[in-house]
């Protein structure tokens, strides 16, 4: 899978990883693949919830990496 944007939000606490991802995704076209690196335990809840609310596809999470397709 080709990653169009990788965002390093490690060390940031809720809600900052999701807010950083939201801001950085705005300039991307629909269908772009984004990987968010976040070690905040709340990200496992926040990222899928953000995707559902914003119309993005949550592809999955592995360790501290979350993959999203912009809707």
C-alpha positions as CSV (number, residue, x, y, z in Angstrom):
1,X,0.0,0.0,0.0
2,X,1.4,3.4,-1.0
3,X,1.3,5.9,1.8
4,X,0.7,9.5,0.6
5,X,1.3,11.2,4.0
6,X,2.8,10.0,7.2
7,X,2.1,12.1,10.4
8,X,4.3,11.6,13.5
9,X,2.1,12.5,16.5
10,X,4.0,10.3,19.0
11,X,4.3,11.9,22.4
12,X,1.1,13.9,21.9
13,X,-2.0,13.2,24.0
14,X,-5.7,13.2,23.1
15,X,-7.0,15.0,21.2
16,X,-3.8,16.4,19.5
17,X,-3.0,13.3,17.3
18,X,-6.4,13.4,15.7
19,X,-6.4,17.2,15.4
20,X,-3.0,17.1,13.7
21,X,-4.2,14.4,11.3
22,X,-7.4,16.4,10.5
23,X,-5.4,19.5,9.7
24,X,-2.8,17.8,7.5
25,X,-5.4,15.8,5.6
26,X,-7.3,18.9,4.4
27,X,-4.9,19.5,1.5
28,X,-5.0,15.8,0.3
29,X,-7.3,14.6,-2.5
30,X,-10.0,12.0,-1.8
31,X,-8.6,8.5,-1.8
32,X,-5.2,9.5,-0.3
33,X,-3.7,7.1,2.2
34,X,-2.5,8.6,5.5
35,X,-0.5,6.8,8.2
36,X,-0.7,8.4,11.7
37,X,2.0,7.4,14.2
38,X,0.5,7.9,17.7
39,X,1.4,6.3,21.0
40,X,-1.4,7.8,23.0
41,X,-3.6,4.8,24.1
42,X,-6.8,6.9,23.4
43,X,-5.9,7.0,19.7
44,X,-7.2,3.4,19.3
45,X,-10.6,4.9,20.1
46,X,-10.2,8.4,18.7
47,X,-8.9,7.6,15.2
48,X,-11.8,5.2,14.2
49,X,-14.3,7.6,15.7
50,X,-12.9,10.5,13.8
51,X,-13.0,8.5,10.6
52,X,-16.6,7.6,11.1
53,X,-17.6,11.1,11.8
54,X,-15.6,12.7,9.0
55,X,-16.4,10.2,6.3
56,X,-12.9,8.6,6.0
57,X,-12.2,4.9,5.8
58,X,-10.3,3.5,8.8
59,X,-8.1,0.8,7.2
60,X,-6.6,-0.5,10.4
61,X,-4.1,-0.1,13.2
62,X,-0.9,-2.0,14.0
63,X,0.9,-1.1,17.2
64,X,1.2,2.7,17.1
65,X,0.4,3.2,13.3
66,X,-3.1,4.0,12.1
67,X,-3.9,3.9,8.4
68,X,-6.8,5.9,6.9
69,X,-8.1,6.5,3.4
70,X,-9.4,10.1,3.0
71,X,-13.1,10.1,2.0
